[in-house]
Amino acid sequence: MATCQNCGRSISAARECSYCDGTFCPKHQLPENHGCNGVENWDVNGQWFDDDLSEG
């Protein structure tokens, strides 16, 4: 059984953060709920996906 890296709570269905790879309980799984360091370099103005439709 895993433990939340923020509060230490035991969790049966652990979920890793996509930005920092930490393991958190449902209360802390969102990056803004565990002070995630991985989102500091996240480009909010960047392209979300490559649509591959543009012809050069």
KAMO-V314764 format. One record per backbone hydrogen bond with DSSP energy under -1.0 kcal/mol. CO is the residue of the C=O (numbers start at 1). NH is the residue of the N-H. E is the energy in kcal/mol with one decimal. If there is no record, write none. Layout:
{{CO:NH:E} {CO:NH:E}}
This chain:
{{2:11:-3.1} {4:8:-1.7} {9:4:-2.6} {11:2:-1.2} {15:24:-2.0} {17:21:-1.6} {22:17:-2.6} {23:5:-2.7} {25:28:-1.0} {30:33:-1.9} {31:34:-1.1} {31:36:-2.0} {37:40:-1.2} {39:42:-1.3} {42:44:-1.1}}
